[in-house]
Amino acid sequence: MDLLQLQLKLTPDILDTMQKRYKILHHISLMQPIGRRNLAQSLKLTERILRAEVDFLKNQGLIEVETIGMKLSDEGYVVLQEVSPYIKKIFGLNELEKKLERKLKISRVIVVPGNSDTNELVKKEMGKAVAQLIKEFVKENDVITVTGGSTVAEVATMMPDHLSLPSVLFVPARGGIGEQHEYLANTLVSIMAKKTGASYRLLHASDQLSETTYRSMLKEEYIQEYLKVLRSARIVIHGIGDAITMAKRRKIFKEIFHHLKEKKAVGEAFGYYFDQQGNIVHKTDTIGIQLDDLEAIPNIIAVAGGESKAKAIMAVLKHYYQQILVTDEGAAREILKYMK
């Protein structure tokens, strides 16, 4: 029995206090600078209870309270980082990760607390986890390619400013999909590059092309050269979408939309649509990375969460190329329900 387990046996109330203070530090780290009222609303605590906890954390030197709001101190960052593994153990997330690795047959799963369907901040935590993986895997002169989407956008947001990658090149994994500008892959690679001092290239190509236009563009020298760079990537970061939601967002042709429904498509990644068994039921003609290209790329990171994404995640991860999944507790527990 380790020290943590002994403490919980002798003083079980310490668990509630630890979780509460961890959540406060964690929320401040994601939302700083933040005022007390907004933090209380986010945590669903009364301002009276929060005031006492904030005073404690301030006296411990873990947070700084300024006119514009609260933020973590340097010591607060260290404590939050060092306590996180214990919190994961307390929440049972370590065990959850191992179960998913076995069930999904992939090498590594990272599960963050919460459910992004009901709490948008959980996406930030997934983004932070992916940013840490980039730091772990990246080497000099690497090419890193990313897709778009709201969850991948949080990877860009959570990239640490102190991470210096002057020799690295960020590139979009595919053309734009005509959604919100802040979620486009072109936008995200520029943010990631600027935050880390890296270089980036943009891909000026529509997400949806007619077959004739697609075949024609593939012959262009610029596109050929771009695809060569794209296929040299060592790190791929991609989201996973619900098939029908993505089809609607991309305003896909009616006949294709009906085809996806008929084939019971549930998941989407890289412009490929998958049914629950992982079969490809439709592929969008788009300039960018293809599934076959992924076989030669050593570090492929999927990031997606929320209970509603469970079926989509399972469908996409049935493909052999997948290696790492970053998800949340909501999706993880829902996946295990389906896979019993």
C-alpha positions in Angstrom: 0.0 0.0 0.0 1.6 3.3 -1.1 1.6 6.6 0.9 -1.5 8.0 -0.9 -3.6 4.9 -0.2 -2.5 5.0 3.5 -3.5 8.7 3.7 -6.9 8.0 2.2 -7.4 5.1 4.8 -6.5 7.3 7.8 -8.0 10.6 6.6 -10.6 9.9 3.9 -11.9 13.5 4.0 -8.5 14.5 2.5 -9.7 13.2 -0.8 -12.5 15.8 -1.1 -10.2 18.6 -0.1 -7.5 17.6 -2.5 -10.0 17.2 -5.4 -11.6 20.6 -4.7 -8.2 22.5 -4.5 -6.9 20.6 -7.6 -10.0 21.7 -9.6 -9.6 25.3 -8.5 -5.9 25.3 -9.6 -6.7 23.5 -12.7 -9.5 25.9 -13.8 -7.3 28.9 -13.0 -4.5 27.4 -15.2 -7.0 27.1 -18.1 -8.8 30.4 -17.8 -6.3 32.8 -16.3 -6.5 35.6 -15.5 -10.0 35.0 -14.1 -12.1 36.8 -11.5 -13.5 35.1 -8.4 -17.1 35.3 -9.6 -16.5 33.7 -13.0 -14.4 31.0 -11.3 -17.2 30.3 -8.8 -19.7 30.0 -11.6 -17.5 27.7 -13.6 -16.8 25.4 -10.6 -20.4 25.6 -9.4 -19.2 26.8 -5.9 -20.6 29.6 -3.8 -18.3 32.7 -3.6 -18.1 32.2 0.1 -16.6 28.7 -0.2 -14.4 29.7 -3.0 -13.1 32.8 -1.1 -11.8 30.6 1.7 -10.1 28.2 -0.7 -8.6 31.1 -2.7 -7.2 32.6 0.5 -5.6 29.3 1.4 -4.0 28.8 -2.1 -2.8 32.4 -2.0 -1.2 32.0 1.4 0.5 28.8 0.1 2.0 30.8 -2.7 0.2 28.8 -5.4 -1.8 31.6 -6.9 -1.4 35.3 -7.4 -4.4 37.6 -7.1 -4.2 40.8 -9.3 -6.7 43.5 -10.4 -7.3 41.7 -13.7 -7.9 38.3 -11.9 -6.2 35.3 -10.5 -3.4 33.3 -12.1 -1.1 30.5 -11.0 2.3 31.3 -9.6 5.4 29.5 -10.7 5.1 27.3 -7.7 1.5 26.7 -8.5 2.4 25.4 -11.9 4.9 23.0 -10.4 2.5 21.7 -7.8 -0.3 21.3 -10.4 2.0 19.3 -12.7 3.3 17.1 -9.8 -0.1 16.3 -8.3 -1.8 15.5 -11.7 -0.6 11.8 -11.8 -2.1 11.3 -8.3 -5.4 12.9 -9.3 -5.6 10.6 -12.3 -5.0 7.7 -10.0 -7.7 8.8 -7.6 -10.2 9.4 -10.4 -9.4 5.9 -11.8 -8.2 7.4 -15.1 -5.0 5.3 -15.2 -7.0 2.1 -15.1 -9.4 3.6 -17.7 -6.5 4.3 -20.0 -5.2 0.7 -19.8 -8.6 -0.7 -20.4 -9.0 1.4 -23.6 -5.6 0.5 -24.9 -6.5 -3.2 -24.6 -10.0 -2.8 -26.1 -9.0 -0.4 -28.9 -5.7 -2.2 -29.5 -3.6 0.9 -29.7 -0.3 1.7 -28.1 -1.3 4.7 -25.9 -4.4 6.4 -24.5 -4.5 9.6 -22.5 -7.8 10.3 -20.7 -8.5 13.7 -19.1 -11.2 14.2 -16.4 -14.6 15.4 -17.4 -16.9 15.4 -20.5 -16.4 17.9 -23.2 -20.1 17.6 -24.2 -21.1 19.3 -21.0 -17.9 21.4 -20.2 -16.0 23.2 -22.9 -13.0 23.5 -20.6 -12.3 19.8 -21.0 -11.3 20.5 -24.6 -8.6 22.8 -23.3 -7.3 20.0 -21.1 -7.2 17.6 -24.1 -5.4 20.3 -26.1 -2.9 20.7 -23.3 -2.3 16.9 -23.3 -1.6 16.9 -27.0 0.7 19.9 -26.7 2.7 17.9 -24.2 2.9 15.0 -26.6 4.3 17.3 -29.3 7.0 18.4 -26.8 7.7 14.8 -26.1 8.0 13.6 -29.8 9.3 16.6 -31.7 12.8 16.6 -33.2 14.8 19.2 -35.1 13.7 19.8 -38.7 10.4 17.9 -38.1 7.3 18.4 -40.2 4.1 18.5 -38.1 0.7 18.3 -39.9 -2.6 19.1 -38.3 -6.3 19.0 -39.3 -8.9 21.6 -38.3 -11.8 21.5 -35.8 -12.7 22.9 -32.4 -10.8 20.3 -30.4 -7.6 20.6 -32.4 -8.0 24.4 -32.1 -7.4 24.0 -28.4 -4.1 22.2 -29.1 -3.0 25.5 -30.7 -4.4 27.5 -27.8 -2.6 25.4 -25.2 0.8 25.2 -27.0 3.3 26.5 -24.4 4.9 29.8 -25.3 8.3 28.7 -23.9 8.5 25.8 -26.4 11.0 26.9 -29.0 10.9 25.0 -32.4 12.7 27.2 -34.9 13.6 24.3 -37.2 10.1 22.8 -37.3 7.6 23.2 -40.1 3.8 23.1 -39.4 1.5 22.3 -42.4 -2.2 21.7 -42.8 -3.2 18.1 -43.4 -5.9 19.1 -45.9 -7.7 22.0 -47.5 -10.2 24.1 -45.7 -13.7 23.0 -45.0 -15.5 26.3 -45.1 -16.3 26.4 -41.4 -15.4 29.0 -38.8 -12.1 30.6 -39.7 -10.6 30.0 -36.2 -11.1 26.2 -36.7 -9.4 25.9 -40.1 -6.2 23.9 -40.4 -4.5 26.9 -42.1 -5.4 29.1 -39.1 -4.2 26.6 -36.6 -0.8 25.9 -38.1 -0.1 29.6 -38.2 -0.9 30.0 -34.5 1.2 26.9 -33.5 4.1 28.2 -35.5 4.0 31.8 -34.2 3.8 30.5 -30.6 6.8 28.2 -31.0 8.9 30.3 -33.4 8.5 27.6 -36.0 7.8 28.0 -39.8 4.5 27.2 -41.5 3.0 26.7 -44.9 -0.6 27.2 -46.0 -2.7 25.1 -48.3 -4.9 27.1 -50.5 -7.3 24.5 -51.7 -11.0 23.9 -51.2 -12.1 20.9 -49.1 -14.6 19.8 -51.6 -13.7 19.5 -55.3 -15.3 17.9 -58.3 -13.4 14.8 -59.5 -12.3 16.6 -62.6 -10.9 19.6 -60.6 -9.3 17.2 -58.1 -7.5 15.2 -60.8 -6.4 18.4 -62.5 -5.0 20.0 -59.2 -3.0 16.9 -58.4 -1.0 17.5 -61.6 0.0 21.1 -60.5 3.6 21.4 -59.6 2.8 23.4 -56.4 0.4 20.7 -55.2 2.9 17.9 -56.0 5.6 19.7 -54.0 3.3 20.3 -51.1 2.2 16.7 -50.9 5.8 15.6 -50.8 6.4 17.9 -47.8 3.1 16.6 -46.2 4.2 12.9 -46.6 7.5 13.7 -44.8 5.7 14.6 -41.6 6.8 12.8 -38.4 3.8 14.0 -36.3 0.1 14.0 -37.3 -2.5 15.6 -35.1 -6.1 15.1 -36.1 -9.6 15.3 -34.8 -12.5 12.8 -35.2 -15.9 14.0 -36.2 -19.4 12.6 -36.1 -20.1 11.6 -39.7 -23.5 13.2 -40.1 -22.5 16.4 -38.3 -19.5 16.8 -40.5 -21.5 16.1 -43.7 -23.9 18.8 -42.8 -21.1 21.2 -41.9 -19.5 20.6 -45.2 -22.8 21.0 -47.1 -22.1 17.7 -48.8 -24.2 16.8 -51.9 -27.7 15.5 -51.0 -27.1 12.1 -52.7 -23.9 11.6 -50.8 -25.6 12.7 -47.6 -28.4 10.1 -48.1 -25.7 7.5 -49.0 -24.0 8.2 -45.6 -27.2 7.7 -43.8 -28.0 4.5 -45.7 -24.6 3.1 -44.9 -24.9 4.2 -41.2 -21.8 6.2 -41.2 -20.8 7.2 -37.7 -17.2 8.7 -37.9 -15.1 11.0 -40.0 -11.4 11.7 -40.2 -9.2 13.1 -43.1 -12.3 13.3 -45.3 -13.0 9.6 -45.0 -16.4 8.5 -43.6 -16.6 5.2 -41.6 -19.4 2.9 -40.4 -19.4 1.3 -37.0 -17.3 -1.6 -38.2 -14.6 0.8 -39.4 -15.4 0.3 -43.1 -14.9 3.3 -45.4 -18.3 4.2 -46.8 -17.3 7.4 -48.6 -14.2 9.4 -49.3 -14.2 13.1 -50.1 -11.9 14.2 -53.0 -9.7 16.7 -51.2 -6.1 17.8 -51.5 -4.2 16.6 -48.5 -3.1 13.6 -46.5 -4.6 10.2 -47.4 -5.0 7.1 -45.2 -2.3 5.2 -47.1 0.2 8.1 -46.3 -0.2 7.5 -42.6 1.4 4.1 -42.6 4.8 5.7 -42.9 4.3 8.3 -40.2 5.6 7.3 -36.7 3.6 9.6 -34.4 -0.2 9.8 -35.1 -2.3 11.5 -32.5 -6.1 11.5 -32.5 -7.8 13.9 -30.2 -11.6 13.8 -29.6 -13.9 13.7 -26.6 -17.4 13.8 -25.3 -19.9 10.9 -24.9 -21.5 11.8 -28.2 -18.2 11.0 -30.0 -17.8 7.5 -28.6 -19.1 5.6 -31.7 -17.1 7.9 -34.1 -13.9 7.3 -32.1 -14.3 3.6 -32.2 -15.1 3.5 -35.9 -12.0 5.6 -36.9 -9.7 3.8 -34.5 -10.4 0.4 -36.1 -7.8 1.4 -38.7 -4.3 0.0 -38.3 -2.5 3.3 -38.6 -3.8 4.8 -35.3 -1.3 4.9 -32.4 -2.3 7.5 -29.8 -5.7 8.7 -28.6 -6.2 11.7 -26.4 -9.8 11.8 -25.1 -11.9 12.6 -22.1 -13.6 10.6 -19.4 -17.0 11.0 -20.9 -16.0 9.4 -24.2 -13.8 6.8 -22.5 -16.5 5.4 -20.3 -19.0 5.4 -23.1 -16.6 3.5 -25.4 -16.1 0.8 -22.7 -19.9 0.5 -22.4 -20.1 -0.3 -26.2 -17.2 -2.7 -26.1 -18.2 -4.9 -23.2 
